[in-house]
Amino acid sequence: MQIKQTEVMIPTPDGQMPAFLFTPGESIHKPAVILLMEAFGLTSHIRDVADRIANKGYVVLAPDLYYRELPNNKFGYDEVEQAMAMMYRLEMESVEKDIDAVLTYVKSQPDVSPDKVGVTGFCLGGGLTFLTACKFSNAIAVAAPFYGMVWDEWIDAVTNITVPVHLFFGGVDPFIPLERVKQIESRFQQLGKEYTLQVYPDADHGFFCNERSSYNRLAAEDAWHKLTQFFHKHLQGNRE
């Protein structure tokens, strides 16, 4: 499939946020996926994942959530401390406004079906995907967070989720212990939310990224299959 990739600017309360927009083909009224980046920034890997999703028939928007710290706001996978420091400088109130701006932008695209917008992300982006489901369920159709750290207040806010959620975790992730995963699942169960939880017993944090030492091929391939099935079911109304 021919994918058109363009760099766009999204207006936010704090200025212009760069993003990459991936558009498949020429047809109109396609579903869209917002892809939220890792703590390492809007890297070439995230752009590669965006291209892969676009090849499944989605308009994909990958915003640079570190735009306030341009130009030096991307890190190699060996620069963990620097990436974590930048991640922790994010102010969640501002990030929520950024996500709202991203949703507004993607829904305004003439080739996007505004009621068929999903969101996914990895690491930092996984946590923010969870947050998006809690705060913006009225603006999205599905959410699929990958190994995102989830704050206590976000677990409380699960009560606000009204869309299907597919969560992916690694069983040996040092940042997200299984006790925390069970706590998240219990909350979804207690509230009767529509969710699927996938834990890969031997997978570490970052298992989906083939550029990281923690890459787990079998887990990544299975997660990709489940992610695309999930999107196709809820955003396209069919399965592969």
Backbone torsions as a table, in degrees:
resi	resn	phi	psi	omega
1	MET	NA	138.0	178.5
2	GLN	-81.6	119.2	-178.6
3	ILE	-109.0	126.1	175.8
4	LYS	-91.6	124.8	179.8
5	GLN	-114.7	124.9	178.9
6	THR	-133.4	148.6	173.0
7	GLU	-92.6	128.6	-176.6
8	VAL	-124.4	166.7	176.8
9	MET	-119.2	128.1	-179.0
10	ILE	-105.5	121.2	178.9
11	PRO	-70.4	131.0	177.3
12	THR	-130.3	168.0	176.7
13	PRO	-59.9	-22.3	-178.6
14	ASP	-105.1	12.9	178.3
15	GLY	122.6	-166.0	-176.5
16	GLN	-88.4	126.2	-179.9
17	MET	-104.7	116.2	176.4
18	PRO	-65.5	150.5	177.0
19	ALA	-155.7	157.4	173.9
20	PHE	-104.9	130.2	179.7
21	LEU	-112.6	124.2	-179.3
22	PHE	-112.1	122.6	-175.4
23	THR	-125.7	121.2	178.7
24	PRO	-89.5	132.7	170.8
25	GLY	60.7	-163.1	-175.5
26	GLU	-117.2	-3.8	-174.9
27	SER	-70.1	160.4	-178.6
28	ILE	-105.4	169.5	175.4
29	HIS	59.1	52.7	176.5
30	LYS	-95.0	152.2	171.4
31	PRO	-69.2	159.6	-178.3
32	ALA	-128.0	153.7	175.7
33	VAL	-130.2	128.5	171.3
34	ILE	-92.2	126.1	-178.2
35	LEU	-111.1	115.8	-177.3
36	LEU	-98.6	133.6	-166.9
37	MET	-74.5	167.1	174.1
38	GLU	-76.8	175.2	175.5
39	ALA	-61.9	-20.3	-177.6
40	PHE	-81.3	-3.1	176.5
41	GLY	102.8	-173.2	-179.9
42	LEU	-82.2	78.4	-172.5
43	THR	-84.8	172.5	177.0
44	SER	-63.7	-30.5	178.0
45	HIS	-63.9	-45.3	179.8
46	ILE	-63.1	-38.4	177.4
47	ARG	-66.3	-34.0	176.3
48	ASP	-65.8	-42.9	177.4
49	VAL	-62.8	-39.9	177.8
50	ALA	-59.9	-42.1	178.7
51	ASP	-63.6	-40.6	179.0
52	ARG	-62.7	-42.3	179.3
53	ILE	-66.9	-41.3	178.6
54	ALA	-60.1	-34.8	178.7
55	ASN	-67.5	-11.6	174.1
56	LYS	-91.0	2.6	174.5
57	GLY	104.5	20.3	-178.0
58	TYR	-114.4	145.1	162.5
59	VAL	-75.1	129.1	-176.3
60	VAL	-122.2	132.3	177.6
61	LEU	-120.1	121.5	-179.7
62	ALA	-117.0	101.0	-176.4
63	PRO	-85.7	153.3	176.8
64	ASP	-92.9	94.7	-176.0
65	LEU	-72.3	-10.5	175.3
66	TYR	-95.9	21.9	-172.6
67	TYR	-61.1	-24.5	178.8
68	ARG	-67.7	-16.9	-176.6
69	GLU	-113.2	20.1	174.1
70	LEU	-61.6	150.0	9.4
71	PRO	-95.2	-15.8	-173.1
72	ASN	-94.9	73.5	-173.6
73	ASN	-130.2	25.6	175.4
74	LYS	-130.0	146.6	-172.7
75	PHE	-134.7	150.4	171.3
76	GLY	-74.5	161.7	-177.2
77	TYR	-71.5	-6.3	173.5
78	ASP	-94.8	-0.5	-178.8
79	GLU	-104.2	56.4	-173.1
80	VAL	-64.9	-45.2	-176.1
81	GLU	-63.2	-42.3	179.8
82	GLN	-64.9	-41.9	179.2
83	ALA	-64.5	-43.8	179.8
84	MET	-62.9	-39.0	-179.7
85	ALA	-62.3	-43.0	179.0
86	MET	-67.8	-39.3	179.0
87	MET	-59.2	-43.8	-176.8
88	TYR	-73.8	-11.7	175.0
89	ARG	-81.8	-12.1	177.3
90	LEU	-63.2	138.1	174.5
91	GLU	-102.7	119.6	-171.8
92	MET	-60.9	-32.6	178.9
93	GLU	-62.8	-40.9	178.1
94	SER	-70.2	-38.8	180.0
95	VAL	-64.3	-38.2	176.9
96	GLU	-60.0	-40.1	177.3
97	LYS	-66.4	-36.6	176.8
98	ASP	-62.7	-45.8	-179.5
99	ILE	-62.7	-40.5	176.7
100	ASP	-60.0	-41.2	179.0
101	ALA	-66.2	-38.5	178.3
102	VAL	-63.5	-44.4	179.1
103	LEU	-62.5	-44.1	178.7
104	THR	-60.8	-42.2	-178.1
105	TYR	-64.4	-50.1	-174.5
106	VAL	-66.5	-35.1	179.6
107	LYS	-70.4	-21.0	-179.9
108	SER	-82.3	-9.3	-178.9
109	GLN	-68.8	134.0	-173.5
110	PRO	-65.2	-21.2	-178.2
111	ASP	-99.8	11.4	-177.6
112	VAL	-107.9	136.7	170.3
113	SER	-81.1	108.9	-171.2
114	PRO	-64.6	-19.6	178.3
115	ASP	-93.1	6.5	-179.0
116	LYS	-126.4	62.5	-179.0
117	VAL	-117.4	123.7	175.7
118	GLY	-110.8	166.6	178.4
119	VAL	-138.8	139.3	174.7
120	THR	-145.2	165.4	179.6
121	GLY	-177.6	167.0	-172.9
122	PHE	-125.5	138.9	174.8
123	CYS	62.4	-120.0	173.4
124	LEU	-50.0	-46.5	-179.5
125	GLY	-65.4	-27.2	175.3
126	GLY	-67.4	-44.9	176.1
127	GLY	-61.1	-42.0	-179.0
128	LEU	-72.3	-26.6	172.5
129	THR	-65.4	-42.4	176.1
130	PHE	-60.0	-46.2	178.4
131	LEU	-59.6	-41.6	179.7
132	THR	-60.9	-41.0	177.7
133	ALA	-62.2	-37.5	-179.2
134	CYS	-72.2	-39.2	-171.3
135	LYS	-97.4	-26.3	-170.9
136	PHE	-130.6	34.1	179.4
137	SER	-58.3	-29.0	-179.2
138	ASN	-71.7	-10.9	-176.2
139	ALA	-111.4	-4.7	-178.1
140	ILE	-127.7	168.8	179.8
141	ALA	-107.9	-30.3	-179.6
142	VAL	-153.6	161.7	175.4
143	ALA	-141.0	139.2	-178.9
144	ALA	-137.3	84.9	-179.1
145	PRO	-82.0	136.4	175.4
146	PHE	-106.6	122.0	175.4
147	TYR	33.0	54.2	176.7
148	GLY	-93.4	138.5	172.3
149	MET	-73.6	131.7	-171.9
150	VAL	-116.1	123.5	179.9
151	TRP	-74.2	156.5	-179.7
152	ASP	-57.2	-42.2	-177.7
153	GLU	-67.4	-25.9	176.8
154	TRP	-72.4	-36.4	175.8
155	ILE	-62.5	-41.2	175.3
156	ASP	-59.9	-37.9	-174.7
157	ALA	-78.8	-1.0	176.3
158	VAL	-56.6	-25.5	178.2
159	THR	-56.4	-24.6	-177.6
160	ASN	-85.7	-9.1	-175.7
161	ILE	-74.1	130.3	-179.5
162	THR	-126.4	9.8	-178.4
163	VAL	-120.7	158.5	176.0
164	PRO	-63.9	140.1	-179.7
165	VAL	-127.4	133.6	175.5
166	HIS	-118.8	114.0	-176.2
167	LEU	-104.2	137.4	179.5
168	PHE	-121.5	128.9	178.1
169	PHE	-137.9	157.0	171.9
170	GLY	-98.3	138.4	-175.9
171	GLY	-71.6	-17.8	179.2
172	VAL	-121.0	32.8	177.8
173	ASP	-74.5	116.7	-177.6
174	PRO	-70.9	-18.6	-178.4
175	PHE	-87.4	-23.1	-176.3
176	ILE	-131.7	88.9	-178.9
177	PRO	-64.4	154.7	-178.0
178	LEU	-60.2	-27.8	176.6
179	GLU	-60.5	-38.2	178.9
180	ARG	-69.5	-40.5	178.2
181	VAL	-60.4	-42.6	179.0
182	LYS	-64.5	-36.2	178.0
183	GLN	-63.9	-42.4	178.0
184	ILE	-63.2	-46.5	-179.3
185	GLU	-62.8	-40.6	-179.9
186	SER	-59.4	-38.8	179.8
187	ARG	-64.1	-44.3	177.5
188	PHE	-62.1	-41.6	-179.5
189	GLN	-65.2	-45.9	-177.7
190	GLN	-59.7	-36.3	-175.9
191	LEU	-91.7	-3.1	178.7
192	GLY	67.5	32.4	-179.5
193	LYS	-79.3	154.2	177.5
194	GLU	-83.5	112.3	-176.1
195	TYR	-149.8	159.7	169.2
196	THR	-131.5	134.5	179.5
197	LEU	-118.3	124.7	178.2
198	GLN	-119.1	117.7	175.2
199	VAL	-116.6	124.4	177.3
200	TYR	-96.0	110.0	-169.1
201	PRO	-55.2	-36.3	-175.6
202	ASP	-99.3	7.4	-174.0
203	ALA	-93.6	142.2	-179.8
204	ASP	-98.0	177.3	172.9
205	HIS	-62.1	136.7	-179.7
206	GLY	79.5	19.4	-173.7
207	PHE	-62.5	-20.4	-175.9
208	PHE	-79.9	-20.9	-171.5
209	CYS	-89.8	115.9	-176.9
210	ASN	-74.5	-2.1	176.6
211	GLU	-97.8	-2.4	-178.5
212	ARG	-103.8	151.5	179.5
213	SER	-65.6	-20.0	-179.7
214	SER	-87.3	4.7	-179.3
215	TYR	-56.2	132.6	177.8
216	ASN	-124.3	102.5	-171.3
217	ARG	-58.1	-47.1	-176.7
218	LEU	-64.1	-43.0	178.5
219	ALA	-65.8	-41.8	-178.6
220	ALA	-64.2	-43.3	-179.8
221	GLU	-65.6	-41.7	178.8
222	ASP	-66.6	-41.3	180.0
223	ALA	-64.6	-38.8	177.8
224	TRP	-62.2	-43.7	179.0
225	HIS	-61.7	-44.9	-178.7
226	LYS	-68.7	-38.0	179.0
227	LEU	-63.1	-47.3	-178.2
228	THR	-67.5	-36.1	174.9
229	GLN	-61.9	-44.2	-179.2
230	PHE	-61.3	-47.3	178.6
231	PHE	-63.8	-44.3	-178.0
232	HIS	-64.2	-37.7	-180.0
233	LYS	-64.8	-46.2	-171.8
234	HIS	-95.8	-22.7	-178.8
235	LEU	-105.7	-24.8	178.9
236	GLN	-118.1	-8.2	176.2
237	GLY	75.4	18.7	177.6
238	ASN	-151.2	177.2	179.6
239	ARG	-123.3	153.4	173.3
240	GLU	-81.6	NA	NA
